[in-house]
Every structure is written in structure tokens, then in C-alpha cells.
Amino acid sequence: MLSQFFKALATCFKVEDLRKKILFTLVIIAIYRLGCFIPTPGINGKALAQFFDKIAQTTGGGNVFTIMNMFSGRSLEKLTIFSLGVMPYISSSIIMQLLTAVIPSLEKLSKEGQAGYQKINQFTRYGTVALALIQSFFIALWLESSQAFQGMQIVNDPGLAFRLTTMITLTTGTLVIMWLGERVQEKGVGNGMSIIITAGILSAAPAAFEQTMLLLSPKTAGAAQIQPLTILMMTFFLIFVILAITLITQAQRRIPVQYARRMVGNKTYGGQNTFIPLKVDTAGIIAIIFAQSIILFPATIASFIPSQSIQHFAAFFTRGHVWYYSFYAALIMFFCYFYTAIVFNPADVAENMKKHGGFIPGVRPGKHTADYLDFVLTRLTLAGALFICFIAVMPDSIMAAAKVPYLVASFFGGTGILIVVGVMLDTMKQIESHLQMHNYEGFMQSGHLRGRR
């Protein structure tokens, strides 16, 4: 299997159009990573780095800043021009999808094909700009507050000019990331935004490896020591998690469908057997990213506004608190069902089947078929949602059991692994489709990868 994989990987660069797509994607990733090192004007970078090191040592890294830092490709700890990352775009996408489900005019627009999609995408861009301006304004206020940084001076020259500069710089950085993601979508391989998020997550791998080596070293002072056997067990656990994510992501329930024969003139149509693939995890990484962006909101506001009442309210949504995990799990469950309801409508599927003479054996066409599909999909989504909830809280369990920092634990399970595996599978599916279109073998000797929808 490995030989087949490397053979297909080498073949990718033999196909001219696929080679151009892969190289274009790599160039976009390189541009994105370069922007993650360009600092925002007026910031004392050394003082900011000291602050993040201090909170990482006191909390183990499992806090709001660590999560935001992961999604921004470690840009937040340096406060570079890409510090906001893709979170404003993701938040704007959530809002637009919610509005599309409740506003009839937007729902009608979403059914108008490519023209409707472009219009809704334009609204999403406007929302991204608005959210980026708001978030960057609060970041500027937070940076100016010496109380939030325990007396350290982060901003060299605070004031209105600094706030405007920060708002323009960070908002422009978010728009550049959004533009880069759209270019990957058009001319590269894979989903643009997902590729950028994955590149940001994987950029933390060297730092996680370095921390692991320091924890293994007996010369390290003041750090929780771990044994090589613990690392070995965590590695086997990581392999198990990757396999489980792959299986759940690719798993589907196939509903058999038969089409009745019908005569049109002298020709016979229909009569074939097919199936409807219902995925166990339809939402995939979408649900966990949506839930993550919302669960971070109270803690983010509390970190920017030093108010006692807001701090007390945000404490309920801080890692380690039971309400955090309860609310986080509820959000994941909600977005799993919500996204599934958007991409798959049992009533529409049943109506189309009835029009073309299709039926599920043992189920009457029309409303009974829609109810049956809804019954099956509801239970499949429950299984997928519970698995995602388990993956989401895994880093905290690893932190507590193995006594390792969150940065290390996040690479042995959790949101990062789920995103990376899901995006890799989706990208491999697209590459395999290109290879098969040019009569080359894909990554597997038998069967094919199934991409997420």
C-alpha cells in the first residue's frame, strides 16, 4: 500500500495541469507563512512574547490564547499582520448560513446556482470585513491595557493612531488570507480555507516536537518530566485516533434505491438499482470549527475588557469548567445537525425520487420515504456528533493524564488532528480524481477515496 501511495505521489508531478495546481497551492502556502512573520506596527514584540510564555507556563497552554494562536498559525503570539487568521471569515460564514436558513429571500438566493452562490459569498466577505474591524479594535484596546498584561508595556505609542493602524493592518491581513484561500479554491488543489488552517496547525509541529524533547530530557528544570514509555503509548494512541477519524469521516450508510421500468416509445428506461450514500459525519470539521469560534467568544471579550462582571461570566466558559465542556458539546451537536440539514433535505430527495419513479424497497414513496431518510440520518448524525465531541475534549484528557503542555497534547488528538486528517483526505480525493481522469492509478490499489461534502 505504501508503494502504491508513493507511486501515485510521484505520478502527480507527471501530469502537467495537476503539477501546476500542486505547485500553485504550495506557493500560496509559502506566501501565507511569510505573512505570519510580518509584525504589526507599534508593538513591543519581546514583551508580548514574554507574556505568552508566562501564561503558557502557568496554564499549560490550554487557554483562549492558545486556541486562537493555533488557528492563526502562531501569528497571534507575535501579533503579525495575519493575527486574526481565518476566524472572521469562518464567523461570517456561520452567520450567513444561519441567516440563509431563516430568511426566505436568502434561501431563495442560495437555490439560484452559481449566481446565487457568488452573491451570498459577497455578503460573507462584507461580514468578514465588519467582524475583522470589530475584533481588531478590541485587540488594539487590549494591547494598550497594561492591566491585562500585568504591568508590561506592549504598545510603544498608544492612542487613536495606533488603534486605527492596528484595525487597518489586521483587517487587511484577514482579507489577504481570504483572497489566498479563494485563489487556492480556483487554481489549486483542495479547499482553500481548510488548506490555510491546516498549514497554520502544522506550523506548530516543530515547537511541539521541541517541547516533547525537553520534557524527555533529564536536564530540563522546572518542567513536568515524562517517560519514553508514555510517549510510545501516546504515539500508538495517535495512530488509533487517525484511523478512527479516517473511518468515521469515510463511513456511510447506503440506502438501496430501485427505479421502476417505464416505456417511452420503443425504448425502456429505468429498472436499475442504486443507492443513496448517507455519511455518518456529514459536517466533518465544519461543526467543530463553528463551535470553536463561538465558544471562544466570551473568553475573548473578557480578555479584552477588564470588567469584573464580564470576567465572572466568562469564567463559566473557560477550559476546565464543567459548563465549558457542556456548552462546547452542545454547540458541536447543534452544528452537526444544522449543517447536515442544510446539505441534505430528505423531503427534496424523496420528491425527486418520486418524480423519476424511484423508491426504497419496503418504503412507500413521498412523505414516508422522507420520514425514513430523516429517521436514518438523525441517528447517523448522532453517532458522528458524539465522536466529534470525544475528539474535541481529548487534548484536555491527555494534558491531565500525561502531564504535558496543551501544544503537545493537541498533536495527539483534538481539533487539530481532526482538521488535518479531514483536509488531507479531501485533498487526496481531489488529486486522485485528477490522476484517474488522466488514466493513472490513484492512492489505493482497490477502491477509491470518498471526499467529504
Secondary structure by P-SEA (a helix, b strand, c coil): caaaaaaaaaaccccaaaaaaaaaaaaaaaaaaaaaaccccccaaaaaaaaaaaaaaacccccaaaaaaaaacccccccccccccaaaaaaaaaaaaaaaaccaaaaaaaaccaaaaaaaaaaaaaaaaaaaaaaaaaaaaaaacccccccccccccccaaaaaaaaaaaaaaaaaaaaaaaaaaccccccaaaaaaaaaaacaaaaaaaaaaaaacccccccccccaaaaaaaaaaaaaaaaaaaaaaabbbbbbbbbbbbbccccccccbbbbbbbbcccccaaaaaaaaaaaaaaaaaaaacccaaaaaaacccccccaaaaaaaaaaaaaaaaaaaaaaccaaaaaaaaaaaccccccccccaaaaaaaaaaaaaaaaaaaaaaaaaaaaaaaaaaaccccaaaaaaaccaaaaaaaaaaaaaaaaaaaaaaaaccccccccbbbbbcc
